[in-house]
Amino acid sequence: MSTSTSTSAMNPTVGGLHEVIFSVRDIEQASRFYQEVVGYQLIARRESSRAQLSAWNVDEPARCQEVLLGNPGDAEGYIRLVQFEGVDQVVIRSSGQSWDPGGIFDINMRAMDLNRVFEDFQKAGWNGVSDPIRYQFGDFDVSEVLMKGPEDIVIAMMERHAPTLQGYPNLKRLSHVFNSSHISKNVETTLDFFINRLGFKVYMHANSIDRKAGPNVLGFPHNVNAQIQLPVYIVHPEGTNMGSLEFLQVKGLEGTDFSDRAIPPNLGILMYRFPISDAKAYAQLLEERGVAIHISPRELVIEPYGKVSVFAVRSPEGIWIEFVEFNPPGQTSGT
């Protein structure tokens, strides 16, 4: 299978991951957690417009509150909390395991002092998939832990020991969301979607990670960890790691497929937002490449950006991906 896409200079430009949207039951409680424990600051809050709910296929009489949070000093990798009211919901990855495909598995943040943050998450009622694990990932010496909280939301936190971490001037406790992972049903199909259809580029590929018997980041049974095949890809619109997506296939373990649940207004990590220079042109380009447009381009007002043009697609794992043309393109205001 080819993993390259020829693009002309006239093609719309896609930037790195700008927002991840979490659907929560209690937006006030969640907002306090991300401010007090994670260390994020409040950027904006509002009630969703009827046009926004329509774009998410959520009908009346439903209402929705929104809160936008971000790491102080960073202009990307935000978390937007949404709380729907007056509508039935299920948890997207209910009791999900790290080998279950479908939906968004986790978001990734850099940590300054992982052990301390791990303890603070535990005090706030979050549970670890495992305790922090130190391992070698290619040339990188890292410690990592995956914490699961309300709505089965998983946050992966990573501390770099060597080489020295660069490019995070605002890292004081936890960073902005620099990456997000999902579990693929078929890694070749997922790779084709992101590379040949969306036009993303491969930043990193590894045939396997952390493959020794014993404790491991993903919480696999110790006695079978070394036997599991785990191909991993990290992709990004421009081929970097800042605002990237990671997908892996757990070969050897079978679980629940949550793909059909990964839609609004269900609970958990709900969707991605990527900036795009020209939403209509990019939507047309994707249609020409055989991508089904899930929500057609339309104008919305999204705080704090103002009027934007947005459309949505869904990945083979059911992940809802929005591409947003900010005004001015690719930029935010009021943050």
PADONU-828637 format. One record per residue (C-alpha): residue number from 1; residue in three letters; x, y, z. Coordinates in pm, 1 decimal. Example, Ala and Ser with C-alpha at 12.3 -4.5 7.8 and 13.67 -1.06 7.14 Angstrom:
1;ala;1230.0;-450.0;780.0
2;ser;1367.0;-106.0;714.0
END
This chain:
1;met;0.0;0.0;0.0
2;ser;131.4;344.1;-88.2
3;thr;181.1;583.4;203.5
4;ser;251.3;899.2;6.7
5;thr;14.5;1159.9;-132.5
6;ser;108.8;1405.2;-406.8
7;thr;-19.6;1752.7;-327.9
8;ser;0.2;2076.3;-516.7
9;ala;96.0;2412.3;-372.3
10;met;-268.8;2516.7;-413.2
11;asn;-402.4;2254.4;-172.7
12;pro;-545.5;2381.4;157.0
13;thr;-308.3;2373.9;454.5
14;val;-397.1;2170.3;764.9
15;gly;-234.2;2253.7;1098.3
16;gly;-171.1;2040.8;1405.1
17;leu;-434.7;1936.4;1658.8
18;his;-594.9;2252.8;1796.1
19;glu;-869.8;2124.9;2028.4
20;val;-992.4;1800.7;2178.8
21;ile;-1355.6;1801.3;2292.1
22;phe;-1460.0;1610.6;2604.2
23;ser;-1827.0;1537.3;2669.7
24;val;-1881.3;1531.4;3048.1
25;arg;-2169.6;1490.3;3290.7
26;asp;-2066.0;1771.4;3528.1
27;ile;-1891.5;2057.3;3351.1
28;glu;-1830.9;2257.0;3669.4
29;gln;-1660.7;1967.2;3846.2
30;ala;-1457.5;1880.6;3537.2
31;ser;-1354.9;2243.1;3486.8
32;arg;-1228.4;2264.6;3845.1
33;phe;-1025.4;1946.0;3799.6
34;tyr;-852.8;2065.3;3482.5
35;gln;-774.1;2400.1;3641.6
36;glu;-671.3;2287.1;3990.0
37;val;-504.7;1950.1;3917.5
38;val;-394.3;1972.2;3554.3
39;gly;-301.9;2340.9;3582.1
40;tyr;-500.2;2474.0;3284.0
41;gln;-665.2;2814.8;3271.3
42;leu;-1016.6;2914.1;3167.0
43;ile;-1021.8;3069.4;2819.0
44;ala;-1391.4;3089.3;2729.4
45;arg;-1733.0;2961.9;2828.2
46;arg;-2069.9;2979.6;2657.2
47;glu;-2390.8;2797.3;2576.2
48;ser;-2374.8;2618.5;2242.6
49;ser;-2581.6;2773.3;1966.4
50;arg;-2863.3;2587.3;1796.5
51;ala;-2650.5;2590.9;1480.1
52;gln;-2368.2;2417.5;1666.5
53;leu;-2600.9;2148.4;1800.0
54;ser;-2742.0;2097.5;1452.0
55;ala;-2386.4;2050.2;1318.8
56;trp;-2343.7;1777.2;1580.6
57;asn;-2678.1;1614.9;1482.4
58;val;-2819.3;1685.1;1830.1
59;asp;-3187.4;1775.0;1812.8
60;glu;-3407.0;1999.3;2024.3
61;pro;-3484.3;2031.7;2311.0
62;ala;-3121.9;1947.3;2393.8
63;arg;-2894.2;2222.1;2523.4
64;cys;-2519.0;2227.9;2573.8
65;gln;-2272.8;2425.4;2784.4
66;glu;-1909.9;2470.1;2674.7
67;val;-1588.0;2556.2;2859.7
68;leu;-1254.1;2602.3;2681.7
69;leu;-934.9;2538.3;2882.0
70;gly;-567.7;2554.5;2792.5
71;asn;-217.5;2544.0;2933.5
72;pro;-111.6;2900.3;3022.5
73;gly;99.7;3051.2;2746.0
74;asp;9.8;2793.2;2479.6
75;ala;-208.9;2869.7;2177.1
76;glu;-290.0;2510.8;2078.5
77;gly;-371.4;2174.2;2229.4
78;tyr;-679.6;2302.3;2412.1
79;ile;-944.3;2095.0;2589.8
80;arg;-1305.7;2197.3;2531.6
81;leu;-1553.7;2055.5;2782.1
82;val;-1916.9;2019.4;2675.0
83;gln;-2215.9;1918.5;2886.3
84;phe;-2532.9;1816.9;2702.1
85;glu;-2871.2;1840.4;2872.6
86;gly;-3209.7;1700.4;2775.2
87;val;-3077.5;1414.0;2564.7
88;asp;-2995.2;1046.2;2615.9
89;gln;-2624.4;959.3;2637.8
90;val;-2396.5;659.6;2679.4
91;val;-2026.5;647.7;2763.7
92;ile;-1835.5;603.1;2436.8
93;arg;-1563.9;370.2;2567.8
94;ser;-1759.2;229.9;2861.1
95;ser;-1528.5;12.1;3074.6
96;gly;-1290.9;19.9;2778.5
97;gln;-958.1;-160.9;2780.3
98;ser;-638.8;-48.6;2609.3
99;trp;-686.9;-310.2;2334.8
100;asp;-1047.1;-212.7;2251.5
101;pro;-1077.0;-33.9;1913.8
102;gly;-1311.8;249.7;1829.3
103;gly;-1333.4;611.2;1939.8
104;ile;-1049.6;810.0;2095.0
105;phe;-844.4;617.0;2349.4
106;asp;-648.8;897.2;2518.6
107;ile;-488.1;1239.0;2500.5
108;asn;-116.6;1285.7;2568.0
109;met;52.7;1553.1;2778.4
110;arg;412.8;1613.1;2879.8
111;ala;479.4;1611.6;3255.3
112;met;739.0;1796.2;3459.8
113;asp;723.8;1572.0;3769.5
114;leu;529.4;1260.2;3675.1
115;asn;526.5;1086.5;4013.3
116;arg;386.6;1392.9;4187.0
117;val;121.1;1447.5;3919.3
118;phe;29.8;1077.4;3938.2
119;glu;-33.4;1110.0;4312.2
120;asp;-243.3;1425.4;4261.7
121;phe;-458.5;1249.6;4000.9
122;gln;-510.6;959.1;4241.8
123;lys;-616.7;1198.9;4517.1
124;ala;-870.6;1345.7;4274.7
125;gly;-1022.0;999.3;4218.4
126;trp;-849.8;900.7;3893.0
127;asn;-709.3;548.5;3853.1
128;gly;-399.1;435.6;3667.9
129;val;-405.6;170.5;3397.2
130;ser;-74.4;86.8;3563.9
131;asp;162.7;270.3;3795.3
132;pro;417.9;493.9;3614.5
133;ile;649.4;286.3;3393.8
134;arg;996.8;387.6;3273.9
135;tyr;1094.6;248.2;2934.2
136;gln;1292.5;309.5;2616.7
137;phe;1096.3;424.6;2310.0
138;gly;1338.8;440.7;2020.9
139;asp;1602.2;695.6;2124.7
140;phe;1387.9;829.9;2407.4
141;asp;1415.1;744.3;2777.3
142;val;1072.1;819.8;2925.2
143;ser;837.0;752.3;3211.7
144;glu;466.8;728.9;3134.5
145;val;136.9;661.9;3303.6
146;leu;-221.1;639.2;3175.1
147;met;-487.5;770.6;3412.3
148;lys;-859.8;701.8;3372.6
149;gly;-1122.4;934.7;3515.8
150;pro;-1494.3;1016.9;3484.5
151;glu;-1664.1;924.1;3155.9
152;asp;-1375.5;674.9;3106.0
153;ile;-1156.6;959.9;2980.4
154;val;-790.3;853.6;2965.0
155;ile;-497.9;1097.3;2991.7
156;ala;-148.4;970.1;2910.9
157;met;126.1;1170.0;3083.0
158;met;489.8;1136.0;2980.7
159;glu;809.1;1265.8;3140.9
160;arg;1121.5;1277.0;2920.5
161;his;1446.5;1181.6;3094.5
162;ala;1672.2;1182.6;2787.8
163;pro;1741.5;1345.8;2553.4
164;thr;1641.9;1681.5;2700.7
165;leu;1289.8;1781.6;2600.4
166;gln;1278.5;2079.4;2362.9
167;gly;993.9;2298.7;2240.7
168;tyr;783.6;2323.2;2557.9
169;pro;862.7;2666.4;2706.9
170;asn;534.2;2676.6;2900.8
171;leu;567.0;2334.4;3065.1
172;lys;537.3;2393.0;3439.5
173;arg;329.3;2092.1;3543.4
174;leu;150.6;1939.0;3244.3
175;ser;169.7;2057.3;2884.7
176;his;-94.8;2131.5;2628.0
177;val;-231.6;1826.5;2442.9
178;phe;52.2;1743.5;2204.4
179;asn;-73.5;1405.2;2080.5
180;ser;-377.1;1177.7;2102.6
181;ser;-406.4;803.2;2056.4
182;his;-662.6;557.1;1931.3
183;ile;-672.6;181.9;1889.1
184;ser;-706.9;70.4;1528.5
185;lys;-906.4;-227.1;1404.1
186;asn;-670.8;-254.0;1107.0
187;val;-358.2;-38.4;1106.3
188;glu;-323.8;-52.1;726.1
189;thr;-677.0;79.8;674.8
190;thr;-621.5;357.7;928.1
191;leu;-287.7;450.4;771.2
192;asp;-450.5;471.4;428.0
193;phe;-720.5;703.0;562.3
194;phe;-484.7;950.3;726.3
195;ile;-204.6;946.4;467.9
196;asn;-367.7;881.6;130.4
197;arg;-704.9;1040.9;202.7
198;leu;-648.4;1324.7;450.5
199;gly;-293.3;1393.0;329.2
200;phe;-123.0;1363.3;669.8
201;lys;242.5;1257.2;693.4
202;val;409.7;987.9;903.8
203;tyr;617.3;1133.8;1186.2
204;met;714.2;800.6;1341.4
205;his;657.5;429.5;1288.8
206;ala;755.9;149.6;1525.2
207;asn;677.2;-218.5;1487.4
208;ser;642.8;-255.3;1862.5
209;ile;697.7;-78.8;2196.2
210;asp;751.0;-189.9;2555.5
211;arg;750.9;-558.1;2466.7
212;lys;896.1;-726.4;2772.8
213;ala;712.8;-959.4;3008.1
214;gly;596.4;-777.9;3320.0
215;pro;441.6;-438.5;3401.9
216;asn;368.6;-219.6;3098.7
217;val;211.2;117.0;3020.8
218;leu;-99.2;-24.1;2849.2
219;gly;-188.1;-261.7;3130.2
220;phe;-161.8;-584.0;2931.0
221;pro;-138.4;-907.6;3135.0
222;his;226.9;-941.2;3236.2
223;asn;270.3;-1293.6;3104.0
224;val;152.4;-1213.8;2748.7
225;asn;295.0;-862.8;2703.1
226;ala;608.7;-983.0;2524.2
227;gln;401.0;-1190.9;2280.5
228;ile;171.6;-912.6;2156.7
229;gln;242.3;-744.9;1824.1
230;leu;185.6;-370.7;1852.9
231;pro;255.6;-168.1;1536.5
232;val;243.9;205.9;1612.8
233;tyr;218.8;508.4;1383.0
234;ile;227.3;878.9;1468.3
235;val;90.3;1106.4;1195.1
236;his;56.7;1482.3;1158.0
237;pro;-57.9;1713.5;876.5
238;glu;299.4;1845.6;844.5
239;gly;489.0;1542.7;973.0
240;thr;582.0;1670.6;1320.5
241;asn;495.1;1555.6;1673.5
242;met;333.4;1878.4;1796.8
243;gly;-40.2;1827.3;1757.9
244;ser;-13.9;1476.0;1616.2
245;leu;-230.3;1163.3;1624.4
246;glu;-109.7;817.1;1720.6
247;phe;-273.5;490.4;1629.7
248;leu;-179.7;134.7;1712.8
249;gln;-322.9;-209.5;1657.9
250;val;-310.3;-465.0;1937.7
251;lys;-258.4;-791.8;1754.7
252;gly;-330.1;-1091.5;1972.8
253;leu;-600.4;-942.3;2195.3
254;glu;-963.8;-891.8;2096.9
255;gly;-1209.8;-659.8;2264.4
256;thr;-1517.0;-440.9;2225.5
257;asp;-1544.1;-214.6;1919.8
258;phe;-1674.2;126.5;2030.7
259;ser;-1677.5;289.7;1685.0
260;asp;-2056.5;329.2;1661.2
261;arg;-2073.3;513.2;1995.9
262;ala;-1817.7;781.6;1905.3
263;ile;-2071.9;1052.2;1817.9
264;pro;-2231.1;1349.1;1997.1
265;pro;-2385.1;1371.3;2248.4
266;asn;-2220.8;1061.7;2400.3
267;leu;-1979.7;1088.7;2692.2
268;gly;-1601.7;1074.5;2687.0
269;ile;-1334.9;1204.5;2450.5
270;leu;-1568.7;1312.8;2174.7
271;met;-1380.9;1465.8;1880.5
272;tyr;-1080.4;1649.8;1736.3
273;arg;-1057.1;1996.5;1582.3
274;phe;-782.0;2076.3;1330.7
275;pro;-726.0;2419.4;1168.4
276;ile;-762.9;2437.0;790.3
277;ser;-686.5;2728.7;556.4
278;asp;-990.6;2670.3;331.4
279;ala;-1265.3;2443.4;462.1
280;lys;-1473.9;2422.3;142.8
281;ala;-1173.4;2351.6;-79.3
282;tyr;-1041.4;2085.8;157.2
283;ala;-1382.4;1918.7;185.2
284;gln;-1400.2;1905.7;-194.1
285;leu;-1048.5;1762.6;-213.4
286;leu;-1135.3;1491.0;39.1
287;glu;-1448.5;1397.4;-152.8
288;glu;-1235.0;1359.1;-465.5
289;arg;-1013.9;1120.0;-266.4
290;gly;-1313.8;910.5;-165.3
291;val;-1369.5;1044.6;187.3
292;ala;-1731.1;1067.3;301.3
293;ile;-1808.5;1413.8;438.7
294;his;-2002.1;1349.9;757.9
295;ile;-2105.9;1713.1;818.1
296;ser;-2089.8;1946.9;517.6
297;pro;-1906.2;2284.3;539.3
298;arg;-2104.1;2548.0;725.0
299;glu;-2051.3;2870.7;916.6
300;leu;-2068.3;2867.6;1294.4
301;val;-1973.6;3099.6;1577.4
302;ile;-1728.8;2921.2;1807.9
303;glu;-1594.7;3112.0;2107.6
304;pro;-1339.1;3261.4;2141.9
305;tyr;-1271.0;3254.8;1767.0
306;gly;-1589.2;3414.3;1634.5
307;lys;-1731.1;3313.4;1296.3
308;val;-1563.4;3007.8;1142.9
309;ser;-1625.3;2760.5;862.0
310;val;-1625.2;2396.1;968.1
311;phe;-1692.3;2046.9;835.1
312;ala;-1648.8;1695.9;976.9
313;val;-1540.6;1349.5;869.4
314;arg;-1517.2;1020.6;1058.2
315;ser;-1219.9;785.7;1061.1
316;pro;-1235.0;404.5;1022.2
317;glu;-1253.7;391.1;1404.0
318;gly;-1556.1;621.8;1404.0
319;ile;-1355.3;918.8;1530.4
320;trp;-1530.0;1250.5;1464.2
321;ile;-1274.8;1492.2;1312.8
322;glu;-1364.5;1856.6;1253.8
323;phe;-1163.4;2085.8;1026.7
324;val;-1210.4;2450.7;1119.2
325;glu;-1126.5;2753.6;906.8
326;phe;-1053.6;3021.9;1161.7
327;asn;-1081.2;3393.1;1087.4
328;pro;-810.1;3493.2;1008.7
329;pro;-716.9;3145.5;875.4
330;gly;-547.2;2917.1;1127.6
331;gln;-544.5;3183.0;1400.1
332;thr;-740.6;3237.0;1718.4
333;ser;-850.7;3554.2;1889.2
334;gly;-946.5;3651.5;2239.1
335;thr;-730.3;3389.7;2410.4
END
